[in-house]
Amino acid sequence: MILAELEVFHSRNYSPTRRLALGYRDLPLDPPPGFGPLLLGGIVAVGADELDGDDYDALLVLMAQLENGLRVVQPRIRNRFQTDKHGLARTVGRLLGGGEHIDFDFDGNGSPLQMTLAATYAAGQLPLNLRPRVFDVLRAGLRWRGPIGPSLITHLSGRHGAPAWSAAAYLDPSRWALDVLGFGDRPATPTKREVQRTFRRLVRDAHPDHGGESEGAAQRIAELTEARRILLS
């Protein structure tokens, strides 16, 4: 299942000029952080290791300008951003959800810098009032140094209580939280008092000091904590 998608048109590797344009975009923003920002942040994270110090600093400046709706003079960082796609190669980045997992998928040969710039310009075309939280995700991607997988999703989303979250936690956070706390089959929404009481009981049961299994205890407690936060927010 495609959760978010970005189509990028870019110069071929042998081209003497470096041009960049955006094509089809499906970048959902809700519920926060949104599948769109997670995809854009993942694209930035993929290219982060390839950037030298000057490119890194220049990207931070470009992100700040686009986040605040300022005019951006072209070309930037050795690439010209344009609307014309004629003669350009095509790369598509996707965020895929299947079962309990969320994965990144890339089809094409866009360079890390080209894709990073494309993700940055795509974020700059989102509604101005939403750009700050979107660019926070991109900057988190720029800081990433690690595997491109579940741990990156956790890093980009700001949910650091567990090594990885299931796709269900992003597709329908409230339903996921209700299921985690055992309220999934109830017709009525639980009260805050019920959520707190159930949370305390389940955390106690999950803790190894109270008879819970040591293996997976941290993951279980982190999920319970995140579920409580969602239902009480």
C-alpha positions as semicolon CSV with decimal commas, in nm:
position;residue;x (nm);y (nm);z (nm)
1;M;0,000;0,000;0,000
2;I;0,144;0,338;-0,101
3;L;0,126;0,579;0,193
4;A;0,309;0,871;0,030
5;E;0,480;0,934;-0,304
6;L;0,712;1,189;-0,464
7;E;0,801;1,195;-0,834
8;V;1,125;1,376;-0,917
9;F;1,265;1,476;-1,258
10;H;1,637;1,542;-1,270
11;S;1,937;1,571;-1,500
12;R;2,107;1,249;-1,602
13;N;2,447;1,174;-1,456
14;Y;2,628;1,258;-1,778
15;S;2,443;1,586;-1,835
16;P;2,661;1,900;-1,819
17;T;2,375;2,101;-1,664
18;R;2,201;2,007;-1,341
19;R;1,829;2,065;-1,338
20;L;1,553;1,952;-1,108
21;A;1,172;1,950;-1,123
22;L;0,887;1,797;-0,925
23;G;0,619;1,572;-1,071
24;Y;0,335;1,385;-0,902
25;R;0,309;1,432;-0,526
26;D;0,095;1,256;-0,270
27;L;0,217;1,382;0,067
28;P;-0,048;1,336;0,341
29;L;0,007;1,561;0,641
30;D;-0,238;1,412;0,891
31;P;-0,233;1,264;1,144
32;P;0,096;1,426;1,248
33;P;0,375;1,380;1,166
34;G;0,205;1,263;0,843
35;F;0,317;1,008;0,586
36;G;0,426;1,286;0,350
37;P;0,677;1,440;0,592
38;L;0,801;1,092;0,687
39;L;0,873;1,019;0,319
40;L;1,046;1,355;0,265
41;G;1,249;1,313;0,582
42;G;1,346;0,962;0,476
43;I;1,463;1,087;0,136
44;V;1,680;1,347;0,310
45;A;1,816;1,082;0,549
46;V;1,916;0,856;0,258
47;G;2,137;1,129;0,117
48;A;2,265;1,273;0,443
49;D;2,588;1,069;0,449
50;E;2,676;1,185;0,096
51;L;2,674;1,555;0,179
52;D;2,991;1,748;0,248
53;G;3,002;2,022;0,510
54;D;2,931;2,303;0,265
55;D;2,627;2,124;0,118
56;Y;2,496;2,048;0,466
57;D;2,516;2,413;0,569
58;A;2,368;2,532;0,240
59;L;2,073;2,293;0,282
60;L;2,000;2,429;0,628
61;V;1,989;2,780;0,482
62;L;1,765;2,669;0,194
63;M;1,529;2,490;0,435
64;A;1,499;2,803;0,649
65;Q;1,421;3,018;0,345
66;L;1,156;2,780;0,211
67;E;1,005;2,725;0,555
68;N;0,948;3,098;0,589
69;G;0,824;3,152;0,234
70;L;1,122;3,359;0,123
71;R;1,228;3,400;-0,239
72;V;1,494;3,149;-0,341
73;V;1,736;3,256;-0,614
74;Q;1,838;2,979;-0,857
75;P;2,052;2,779;-0,902
76;R;2,114;2,646;-0,552
77;I;2,370;2,389;-0,445
78;R;2,476;2,322;-0,806
79;N;2,119;2,243;-0,922
80;R;1,853;2,464;-1,083
81;F;1,497;2,405;-0,964
82;Q;1,244;2,453;-1,245
83;T;0,899;2,347;-1,366
84;D;1,000;2,217;-1,711
85;K;1,051;1,838;-1,708
86;H;1,149;1,796;-2,074
87;G;1,455;1,577;-2,127
88;L;1,496;1,492;-1,760
89;A;1,525;1,148;-1,604
90;R;1,268;1,029;-1,348
91;T;1,299;0,888;-0,997
92;V;1,009;0,806;-0,764
93;G;1,030;0,776;-0,388
94;R;0,752;0,601;-0,199
95;L;0,658;0,523;0,158
96;L;0,494;0,180;0,168
97;G;0,283;0,023;0,440
98;G;0,232;-0,350;0,455
99;G;0,108;-0,540;0,756
100;E;0,300;-0,416;1,055
101;H;0,581;-0,246;0,865
102;I;0,655;0,084;0,695
103;D;0,929;0,085;0,430
104;F;1,092;0,322;0,184
105;D;1,107;0,234;-0,186
106;F;1,296;0,413;-0,462
107;D;1,265;0,361;-0,837
108;G;1,522;0,546;-1,048
109;N;1,876;0,679;-1,036
110;G;1,845;1,024;-0,884
111;S;2,155;1,116;-0,686
112;P;2,131;1,162;-0,308
113;L;2,180;1,538;-0,348
114;Q;1,916;1,565;-0,623
115;M;1,661;1,371;-0,418
116;T;1,742;1,568;-0,103
117;L;1,690;1,895;-0,288
118;A;1,366;1,766;-0,441
119;A;1,232;1,669;-0,098
120;T;1,328;2,013;0,034
121;Y;1,154;2,196;-0,250
122;A;0,847;1,971;-0,214
123;A;0,825;2,065;0,154
124;G;0,854;2,430;0,051
125;Q;0,537;2,399;-0,158
126;L;0,322;2,275;0,130
127;P;0,092;2,519;0,317
128;L;0,297;2,785;0,494
129;N;0,139;2,728;0,835
130;L;0,232;2,358;0,825
131;R;0,587;2,397;0,702
132;P;0,753;2,433;1,045
133;R;0,660;2,081;1,155
134;V;0,739;1,940;0,810
135;F;1,083;2,101;0,802
136;D;1,148;1,975;1,155
137;V;1,114;1,624;1,011
138;L;1,349;1,710;0,721
139;R;1,610;1,848;0,959
140;A;1,579;1,529;1,164
141;G;1,648;1,336;0,844
142;L;1,951;1,552;0,774
143;R;2,094;1,457;1,114
144;W;2,034;1,083;1,067
145;R;2,328;0,847;1,055
146;G;2,208;0,490;1,051
147;P;2,013;0,225;0,861
148;I;1,715;0,319;0,645
149;G;1,441;0,123;0,817
150;P;1,207;0,116;1,118
151;S;1,450;0,297;1,347
152;L;1,458;0,588;1,100
153;I;1,077;0,609;1,103
154;T;1,088;0,627;1,483
155;H;1,356;0,900;1,467
156;L;1,165;1,110;1,214
157;S;0,834;1,084;1,398
158;G;0,984;1,186;1,731
159;R;0,849;0,871;1,896
160;H;1,161;0,758;2,074
161;G;1,009;0,529;2,336
162;A;1,060;0,215;2,129
163;P;1,288;0,088;1,854
164;A;1,008;0,083;1,595
165;W;0,635;0,142;1,564
166;S;0,391;-0,064;1,361
167;A;0,218;0,069;1,052
168;A;-0,113;0,057;1,241
169;A;0,016;0,321;1,484
170;Y;0,044;0,566;1,191
171;L;-0,256;0,460;0,982
172;D;-0,506;0,513;1,267
173;P;-0,331;0,625;1,589
174;S;-0,649;0,641;1,799
175;R;-0,765;0,293;1,698
176;W;-0,416;0,158;1,758
177;A;-0,404;0,319;2,103
178;L;-0,745;0,177;2,196
179;D;-0,634;-0,171;2,090
180;V;-0,306;-0,147;2,283
181;L;-0,489;-0,056;2,603
182;G;-0,758;-0,319;2,549
183;F;-1,046;-0,083;2,464
184;G;-1,077;-0,188;2,101
185;D;-1,400;-0,384;2,138
186;R;-1,582;-0,125;2,348
187;P;-1,852;0,081;2,176
188;A;-1,791;0,384;2,398
189;T;-1,474;0,591;2,422
190;P;-1,301;0,537;2,758
191;T;-1,277;0,826;3,001
192;K;-0,942;0,977;3,094
193;R;-0,972;0,814;3,435
194;E;-1,027;0,473;3,274
195;V;-0,728;0,526;3,044
196;Q;-0,502;0,616;3,337
197;R;-0,623;0,326;3,553
198;T;-0,585;0,073;3,271
199;F;-0,245;0,211;3,175
200;R;-0,112;0,174;3,529
201;R;-0,241;-0,182;3,554
202;L;-0,097;-0,291;3,220
203;V;0,241;-0,130;3,287
204;R;0,258;-0,307;3,623
205;D;0,170;-0,640;3,460
206;A;0,432;-0,585;3,187
207;H;0,715;-0,495;3,423
208;P;0,960;-0,779;3,501
209;D;0,957;-0,681;3,870
210;H;0,589;-0,777;3,882
211;G;0,611;-1,101;3,688
212;G;0,623;-0,973;3,332
213;E;0,854;-1,128;3,074
214;S;1,191;-0,952;3,057
215;E;1,217;-0,996;2,681
216;G;1,012;-0,729;2,506
217;A;0,915;-0,553;2,829
218;A;1,066;-0,218;2,724
219;Q;0,884;-0,232;2,389
220;R;0,553;-0,317;2,556
221;I;0,583;-0,040;2,815
222;A;0,680;0,211;2,546
223;E;0,374;0,115;2,341
224;L;0,148;0,151;2,645
225;T;0,298;0,492;2,720
226;E;0,248;0,613;2,361
227;A;-0,110;0,477;2,356
228;R;-0,191;0,666;2,676
229;R;-0,043;0,986;2,531
230;I;-0,256;0,957;2,218
231;L;-0,581;0,898;2,407
232;L;-0,517;1,175;2,660
233;S;-0,402;1,437;2,411
